[in-house]
Amino acid sequence: MPCAVKLQVHKARGLGYDRDEDGRYVEVSLHDHVQFSTRSSGPPDCPVWNDSITLELTDDFALQDYPLRLGVCSGEGGPPDHGAVSIDLEQILHSRGGSAEDMDADSIVSMQGWFPLFDTMSGVRGQILVSVKMQFVGDQSYNDRVTSSVGVRFFSIATPPQPNTLAVEFLFGLVEELKVVQDPEYHWRDYIRSNRSSNEERLHVFHTSAMQARRQLGKKVLQLGANAVLGYREYVDLEGDKTDRLCIRAHGTAALLGTPLGGASIQVSPLSPQLPFTRPPASPGAAKVTDMTADETFGIGASSSLRRGFLPPLAPALVRATSDSPSGGCARDRDFDQSLMRRGTFHTLDRLPIDVQIAFGGVVAARAVKVFSSRTTQDSREAWWTELREELLSHANALGGDTIAGYREHISIYDGVAMLSAMGTDT
């Protein structure tokens, strides 16, 4: 969906003082869009811009693949020698909530705050105050629905959420994504560029590759009928000069989350099918869940219309029509309370929902030694981890189980030789 990202660069503070500089500039980049602000006013250590910059994008999925980067430069045209910051705009994209038809033409979601300016050679150099606004044009096309993963929430916590905040409807199991990219450290341009430029290029590859892997993972989650990932983990494997590649691995447990029984009705994501669903009436004394404001979400002063976590409806496999449900709708089958997780797969959670009845068999582990070469492909790397997982499940079956909880992966690489490890608890 086309959208416009509008930035208001206000000012900076805590920058170093240089008598030879008569002004500073801000470089704003997003994917292949690069613009510079006007020259600053005020003292060099606290420059003021109050400049507006607009970036127009034809596809909003680019906001999930590339961060918004702001860097403070001594001269127009860069480089950002006074530090830079990369801002992930996906949270603003999630906060949109409904379809474009439901939003006014002037409706804008935004965030504002102080962001640290980090320099790869000298650390944090200061802070910059910016406001980011986003306005969407038109409704989602079919291409947006295929390429976008908006509506999927990622949580690094390896435990289910508190029952009074979000209810776990079903745990689908492990979802994973692996992405291999060129390591800029071994590119021929690295011989002619400065140390600062080399470091920034590598950080940029880390950030964009991780965001792209996360979007691909989100697409798999939507295909399962889930709307969240619990126990989310990201790993960066530096393979060295044997392959000149970086491997980004991301995985977690796909879950279907909903509001508690005493909470309000689920807000339907525009990317999910419209399924009829009616919650039972709230019981007396039940806790009421309220939406968080932008101030609570980001911890900064903001004037916006951000809403917290709209969630897709329950998957078709978890609802059934009942004659005694209000308005002829659907109600949760209580039989599923004893089976809230898919068996025969992996779960990255350290603690399972209290409604799940399980028996522990013990710790199972699998290891393998692999050798990298210039002919090692992405499919080869995926096959290595698949073999380990299959071996892990075979160990679990030998102990009388069929599911792995607390699943963890680890890899150690030295001189082109890799030791792959996978372990978990048989349940």
MITORTI-465154 format. One record per residue (C-alpha): residue in one letter; x, y negated, z. Coordinates in steps of 0.5 Angstrom, whole numbers, padded with zeros to 4 digits, always signed. Last residue first. Layout:
BEGIN
AXYZ...
***
This chain:
BEGIN
T+0015+0068+0053D+0022+0068+0052T+0026+0062+0054G+0031+0059+0049M+0037+0059+0045A+0040+0057+0038S+0048+0056+0037L+0052+0055+0031M+0059+0055+0031A+0062+0051+0024V+0069+0052+0021G+0071+0046+0016D+0076+0044+0020Y+0072+0044+0027I+0065+0044+0027S+0061+0045+0033I+0053+0046+0033H+0047+0046+0038E+0040+0048+0038R+0035+0048+0043Y+0028+0052+0044G+0025+0051+0051A+0020+0056+0050I+0021+0062+0045T+0015+0066+0043D+0014+0073+0042G+0015+0077+0048G+0017+0084+0050L+0024+0083+0051A+0026+0087+0044N+0021+0082+0041A+0025+0076+0044H+0031+0078+0041S+0028+0079+0034L+0025+0072+0035L+0032+0069+0036E+0035+0073+0030E+0029+0070+0026R+0031+0063+0029L+0039+0064+0027E+0037+0066+0020T+0033+0060+0019W+0039+0056+0022W+0043+0059+0017A+0038+0058+0011E+0037+0051+0012R+0045+0050+0011S+0045+0054+0005D+0039+0050+0002Q+0043+0044+0003T+0048+0046-0001T+0055+0049+0001R+0059+0049-0005S+0064+0044-0003S+0066+0049+0003F+0064+0050+0010V+0065+0056+0014K+0060+0059+0018V+0060+0062+0025A+0053+0065+0028R+0050+0065+0035A+0044+0067+0038A+0041+0066+0045V+0035+0069+0049V+0034+0067+0056G+0029+0071+0060G+0022+0075+0059F+0017+0069+0062A+0010+0071+0062I+0005+0066+0060Q-0002+0063+0061V-0003+0056+0058D-0008+0051+0062I-0002+0048+0066P+0001+0045+0059L+0008+0048+0058R+0014+0045+0061D+0021+0045+0057L+0018+0043+0051T+0022+0045+0044H+0017+0050+0042F+0018+0056+0037T+0014+0061+0034G+0010+0068+0035R+0004+0065+0039R+0001+0058+0037M-0001+0054+0044L-0007+0052+0047S-0010+0059+0049Q-0013+0060+0055D-0017+0053+0054F-0019+0056+0047D-0025+0059+0050R-0028+0053+0052D-0029+0051+0045R-0029+0044+0044A-0036+0040+0042C-0038+0039+0036G-0044+0034+0034G-0052+0036+0033S-0053+0029+0037P-0051+0032+0043S-0048+0039+0044D-0053+0044+0045S-0054+0047+0038T-0046+0048+0038A-0041+0047+0032R-0034+0049+0033V-0028+0045+0034L-0021+0048+0035A-0020+0051+0028P-0022+0044+0024A-0017+0040+0027L-0019+0035+0033P-0019+0028+0030P-0013+0023+0028L-0011+0019+0034F-0010+0011+0034G-0004+0010+0039R-0004+0003+0042R-0007-0003+0039L-0003-0009+0036S-0007-0015+0035S-0001-0020+0036S+0001-0025+0040A+0008-0023+0043G+0012-0024+0049I+0016-0018+0050G+0016-0011+0054F+0014-0008+0047T+0008-0004+0049E+0006-0008+0055D+0006-0015+0052A+0003-0012+0045T-0003-0010+0050M-0004-0003+0052D-0011+0000+0051T-0015+0002+0057V-0016+0009+0059K-0022+0010+0065A-0021+0015+0070A-0026+0019+0072G-0030+0017+0078P-0037+0020+0076S-0036+0025+0069A-0035+0021+0063P-0040+0024+0058P-0038+0030+0053R-0034+0027+0047T-0037+0028+0040F-0034+0030+0034P-0036+0029+0027L-0029+0030+0022Q-0027+0025+0018P-0021+0027+0014S-0014+0024+0017L-0010+0019+0013P-0015+0013+0016S-0014+0015+0023V-0020+0016+0027Q-0020+0013+0034I-0022+0018+0039S-0028+0017+0043A-0027+0014+0050G-0024+0017+0056G-0027+0022+0061L-0025+0028+0057P-0018+0025+0056T-0016+0022+0049G-0013+0027+0044L-0007+0030+0042L-0006+0035+0037A+0002+0038+0038A+0008+0039+0033T+0014+0041+0037G+0020+0038+0035H+0026+0038+0030A+0031+0033+0026R+0037+0035+0023I+0041+0030+0019C+0047+0033+0016L+0053+0028+0014R+0057+0030+0008D+0064+0029+0005T+0064+0037+0005K+0071+0039+0007D+0073+0032+0009G+0069+0032+0015E+0062+0036+0017L+0059+0030+0022D+0053+0033+0024V+0048+0028+0026Y+0042+0031+0031E+0035+0028+0032R+0030+0031+0038Y+0023+0031+0039G+0020+0034+0045L+0013+0033+0043V+0011+0031+0036A+0004+0028+0035N-0002+0028+0030A-0003+0035+0028G-0007+0038+0022L-0001+0042+0020Q-0001+0038+0014L+0000+0032+0018V+0006+0035+0022K+0009+0037+0015K+0008+0029+0013G+0011+0027+0020L+0018+0031+0019Q+0019+0028+0012R+0018+0021+0015R+0023+0023+0021A+0028+0025+0016Q+0027+0019+0012M+0028+0015+0019A+0034+0019+0021S+0037+0018+0014T+0036+0010+0014H+0039+0010+0021F+0046+0014+0020V+0047+0011+0013H+0046+0004+0016L+0051+0006+0022R+0056+0008+0016E+0056+0002+0012E+0057-0002+0018N+0063+0002+0020S+0066+0001+0014S+0064-0007+0013R+0068-0008+0020N+0074-0004+0018S+0075-0008+0012R+0073-0005+0005I+0078-0002+0000Y+0080+0005+0002D+0072+0006+0004R+0070+0004-0003W+0073+0011-0005H+0068+0015-0001Y+0070+0019+0005E+0067+0015+0011P+0061+0013+0007D+0059+0021+0009Q+0054+0023+0003V+0047+0025+0005V+0044+0032+0008K+0037+0032+0011L+0034+0037+0015E+0027+0037+0017E+0024+0041+0023V+0017+0043+0026L+0016+0048+0031G+0010+0050+0035F+0002+0048+0033L+0001+0046+0040F-0007+0045+0041E-0011+0040+0045V-0006+0037+0049A-0010+0031+0053L-0007+0024+0053T-0007+0019+0059N-0010+0022+0065P-0008+0029+0063Q+0000+0027+0064P+0003+0028+0057P+0006+0035+0056T+0014+0036+0057A+0020+0035+0053I+0019+0028+0052S+0022+0025+0046F+0015+0023+0043F+0014+0022+0036R+0007+0019+0034V+0004+0021+0027G-0001+0017+0024V+0003+0014+0019S+0007+0020+0015S+0007+0017+0008T+0009+0020+0002V+0002+0024+0000R-0003+0019+0003D+0001+0013+0000N+0001+0016-0007Y-0007+0017-0006S-0008+0009-0005Q-0009+0006+0001D-0013+0000+0001G-0012-0007-0001V-0006-0012+0001F-0003-0011+0008Q+0000-0017+0013M+0006-0016+0017K+0009-0021+0022V+0016-0021+0025S+0018-0026+0030V+0025-0027+0031L+0029-0029+0037I+0037-0027+0037Q+0042-0025+0042G+0049-0025+0043R+0056-0022+0041V+0054-0015+0043G+0060-0010+0042S+0067-0013+0039M+0069-0009+0033T+0062-0006+0031D+0058-0012+0032F+0052-0012+0036L+0046-0018+0036P+0041-0016+0041F+0034-0018+0040W+0030-0023+0043G+0022-0022+0042Q+0016-0022+0037M+0012-0017+0034S+0006-0018+0029V+0000-0015+0026I-0004-0020+0021S-0011-0021+0020D-0012-0026+0014A-0016-0022+0009D-0020-0019+0015M-0019-0012+0017D-0024-0006+0016E-0023-0005+0008A-0015-0005+0010S-0016+0002+0014G-0016+0002+0021G-0010+0003+0026R-0005-0003+0024S-0001-0001+0030H+0002+0005+0027L+0006+0000+0022I+0008-0004+0027Q+0011+0002+0030E+0014+0003+0024L+0018-0003+0023D+0025-0001+0026I+0029-0007+0027S+0037-0007+0026V+0041-0012+0029A+0047-0016+0027G+0053-0019+0030H+0057-0025+0029D+0061-0023+0023P+0055-0022+0019P+0058-0022+0012G+0056-0026+0009G+0053-0030+0003E+0052-0037+0007G+0058-0038+0012S+0059-0036+0019C+0054-0030+0019V+0049-0028+0023G+0046-0021+0021L+0038-0019+0021R+0036-0012+0019L+0029-0009+0018P+0030-0002+0018Y+0029+0003+0012D+0025+0009+0011Q+0019+0008+0015L+0018+0001+0012A+0019+0004+0005F+0012+0008+0006D+0009+0001+0006D+0010+0001-0002T+0010-0005-0006L+0014-0010-0001E+0014-0017-0001L+0019-0020+0004T+0018-0027+0007I+0022-0032+0010S+0021-0037+0015D+0026-0042+0018N+0026-0044+0025W+0034-0045+0025V+0037-0046+0032P+0044-0044+0033C+0046-0043+0041D+0054-0042+0041P+0055-0046+0034P+0051-0052+0038G+0045-0055+0034S+0043-0054+0027S+0043-0048+0023R+0044-0047+0015T+0038-0044+0012S+0036-0037+0012F+0039-0032+0007Q+0035-0027+0003V+0036-0019+0001H+0031-0014-0001D+0034-0008-0004H+0032-0004+0003L+0030-0009+0008S+0035-0015+0009V+0035-0021+0012E+0042-0025+0013V+0042-0031+0018Y+0046-0037+0017R+0051-0041+0021G+0053-0048+0022D+0059-0053+0022E+0064-0048+0024D+0071-0050+0025R+0070-0051+0033D+0068-0044+0034Y+0064-0042+0040G+0062-0035+0041L+0054-0033+0041G+0050-0033+0047R+0044-0035+0044A+0040-0035+0038K+0034-0039+0035H+0028-0038+0031V+0028-0034+0025Q+0020-0033+0023L+0019-0027+0019K+0014-0025+0014V+0013-0018+0012A+0008-0017+0006C+0005-0011+0004P+0003-0007-0002M+0000+0000+0000
***
